Amino acid sequence: MINAINSSYQSLHSADLMNKYTSNLNSSMTRLTSGMRINSAADDPSAMAASQRIRDRIGGLEQATENVQNDSTILKMADNAYTNVGNLITKLRELAVKSADDGTEATERATLKDEATQILAQIDSYANLKYNDRAIFGTFNFQIGPEANNYMNVQTQNFTAKDLGIEAADTKIGVQADAKGLLDSFDVAAGTVTKGALTTALDTIITAQQKVGAYENTMGFISDDINTQVTNLQAADSNLRDVDVAKEMTSYVRNSVLLQTSQLILAQHNQNAFSVLNLLK
């Protein structure tokens, strides 16, 4: 091997290695600092693309989760409204039974009629309930996923005292004979029961509430499924992007040692170049 002044293969090679180890060391420091294996597309183009698609789907699913929570609130409000209306119908039955009794005086029936009028008004008020300026009774298309066809059609039955067929219940409660007409009638000879207006109204509410309850259960299953999907996708994204700290720390130490070694060797090669001067003495 000749002693050259203009160029030194050993020095150039050592310098190249030093630059390589410096770059590797900087990359390791970036990964360890950020906690991510991929900090730019250049780190792993295909993994970056896959991660972006996963994150896009996660974003859609997380918004769907928020939708499900909001939609579930609408259903819970409807459920509670049905419960309260059912209780009010039961109260109307109590008033009708009292009015139908011979022991109830006419003046007392007038009081019962006034109470029934208030109950009917309260029933009508539940029919106008809203959530964020949106009526909670009607037809809904709940968007429950990131795709266009991920929706659930829901119908919550609206009602007023008139819809339930008991809009004149207060007037009837004010009259003994008419109050009896609101109650069920049992035909002993035929063994049949003719439902009164109050029972029919309650049946309507119960049916509507059962349907809403089924919707609520379905929304619960959907929420659990979305959460499971998000968890699995986040794990997949973590496998693509997150750094293996132990592995990266090993790489960091290795490159750090190699960098220091290359720096020492480069200094030695440069020192050797000065030995050529000894030949000129």
Secondary structure, DSSP 8 states (H G I E B T S, - for coil): ----SS--HHHHHHHHHHHHHHHHHHHHHHHHHHTBS-SSGGG-HHHHHHHHHHHHHHHHHHHHHHHHHHHHHHHHHHHHHHHHHHHHHHHHHHHHHHHTSTTS-HHHHHHHHHHHHHHHHHHHHHTT-EETTEESSEEEEEE-SSSTT-EEEEEE----TTTTT-TTHHHHHTSHHHHHHTS-EEETTTTEEE--HHHHHHHHHHHHHHHHHHHHHHHHHHHHHHHHHHHHHHHHHHHHHB--HHHHHHHHHHHHHHHHHHHHHHHHHHHHHGGGGGGG-
